[in-house]
Amino acid sequence: MMKRVHIVGRKNHGKTRLIVELIEELARRGIRVGVVKHSAHRHELDRPGKDSYRQRKAGADPVAVVTAELIGIYLGREAGEDFYRKLAPLFGHCQLVLVEGHIDAEGPKVEVWRHGRGDPPLAAMRSDIAAVVSDDRPEVTVPVWPRSQLAFVAEQLWGLVDAP
């Protein structure tokens, strides 16, 4: 199974920015990182009328779109299916998978929190968050990792999944 950490937090608290910076930092250390962006909303990722859309609607699963530089794969998903298990073969070369969101999933979670956004930290209300990344001083019982110390955050995050 893939080693993953969920980067969670409220909207506009900096999850994506932190993930991008963590990928860069971890890659510098030689750690291969993959990302899963989770959305609780329904989205049509393909475009109605496009060949891949029509093929998928006709019953093909999976459907791959291959260009000179990228491969996009549309995989169907059934309600209640463990999609991490389905994605695992695609992330087999990764030493770490960062999941943006999916707070209700199993696995270690790290919250990104900024006081200036006005929302209380989720870690103050949930027991499944391992740490908070913030340069502010949230009132939480879990460790607070300084957002301005990216190397430290990367080291701590890697420690969540690389522990024996």
N, C-alpha and C positions, 0 to 999 in steps of 0.2 A: 504494500500500500504506500502511496506517496506521503512523504513528510510534508505537512502543511501547517501554516499559521494563518489565522484569520485576522486581518487588519480591519477593525470595526470602529464605528463612531457615527455620530450624527452627520447630517448633510452639511457640507462646507466646513468641516473641521480639518481637512487636509489629508484625507486617506490616500487619494491618488498621488498627490505630490510626495508623500512619505514613501509610498511603494516604489515610485520611480527612482527616488534617491537611494532606497535600500537595494534595489536591483543593481544600480551602478556600483554601490559600495561592496556588495557581496560578489559581484562579477570581478571586481578588482582583486578579491581574495581567492578567485578561482572557483567560486561556488556557482553551479549552474542553477538558475532560478526560472521557474515558470509562474504564470499568473492565471488565476481564474477570477473573473469579475462576475459577481453574483448580483442578480437583480430580483427583487421580490415582485416586480411588475411583469406583465406579459408584453413581449416585444416581438415583432416580426423582424427577424434579422435579415431575411432575404427580401427581394423586391417582387411584388406581384407582377406577373407577366414575363419575368426573366426565365430563361431556360431552366436554371437550377430550381427555381420556385415551382415551375410546372412539373418538373421531374419528381420533386419531393412530394408535391400534392398528389401525383399519380401513384405514389407508394414506394418510391426508392428511398432506402435508408441504409447507409448514409449516402449523401450527395457531396462530392468534392468539387471545388472550383480551383483550378490550378492556373497560375499566371507565371510569368518569367521569374518573379521574386517571392511569391507567397502561395500558400495552400490554405484554402478555407474549407472547413468540413462542417456540414450541417448534419447533426445527429438528432434523431427523434428522441423524445423523452416522454416516459409514461409517468403518471402521477404516482408519487411515493417511491419512485426508482432512486437508488443510490447512484446519483450521477457521478460522484467522485470515483466509484468503482469503474464506471464506464469510461471515464476520462483517463484513468491511471495508465493505460498503455501508451497514450499520447505524451505523457509526462514522465515516462520511464527513465529518461536520461537526466532528469532534473534531480538535484540534491535537495531542493526546497521548492515548495509551491506556496506562493503568497495568494491568499484568497481575499479579495476586497469585498467585505460584507459577509453575509450569511451567518449572522450572529447566533442563530438558533441551531447551527450545526455542531456536531461533536468536534473536539479538537481545541488546541490552545488559541486564545484570543488576546489580542493586544489592542487597546483603545487609543485612538488619536483624539486629543481633546484640547480645545482652546477656550479659555475663560471669556474672551471677547465676543464669542458667539452667543453667550447668554444661557446656554443649556447646561443643566447639571451633568456631571460625568455619568455614563452608563455604569461604570464600575462601582458607583455608590449604591446602585440598585440591583446589581447582578453579582452572583458569586462565581461566575464562570469566566471572568476576565482576569488574565494572569498579571497584566501590567498596564499602565497608562503612559503614553508618550506625550509629554507636554513640557513647555517651558514655564507654565503657570504652576500654581500649588493647589491641585485639586484635593478635596477632602475625601480621600479614599484609603482603604486599608491595604491595598496592593502596592507593589513598588511603582515609583514614578521615574521613568527614564527621560532624561533631558532631551527634548526635541533638537536642541542646538548641537548635541553631541552625537552625530549620526554614526560614527564608528562604534561608539559605546552601544547605541541602540541595536546596530547590526549584530554585534557580539552577543548581546543578551538574547536577541531574537533567535539567533542560531543556536544558542544554548537551550532554548525551549524544545528543539527537535533533535538535537545532537547528543542529548544526555543518554548515557548507557542504559 
